[in-house]
Amino acid sequence: MHKDDFKYIIDIGLIISFIGVFVSGIFKFYPLRNLFAGVFELISKELMRTIHDWSGIIMGFLVLTHLILNWKWLGYKTKELFSKQ
């Protein structure tokens, strides 16, 4: 598999895991939960906690992988930014 294809898969995984964390986070945050009460009554609190926890763990691993894959670029851009000053 080409490195760019792998990066693309990592980015798609990040998007999906972010959506899972974001939506379940809204559910867990009491003031926002009341705005969407009708929707979230269909899903148990325990299921939302599980989705939130696992999505967060998966997102953490994907972020680390993303950083590792882009480490050289991050170093290059950091040097470039500070050399201009």
C-alpha angles and dihedrals in degrees: 000000000000117000092239091053090052091049089051091053090048090051093050089050089051091052093049094045091046090054089050093050093043098049094042089045090057088052092050094047103085101212093051094041090067091058091059099033095133094054097043095048086074092061124060121241091235092056091050091050090050092048091048094049097046094042089052093050092047091046090051092054091045092051090051090049091048091051092048092050091050099038096114092049092048090051092048093049092046091052090046092051095049096041090060091060 
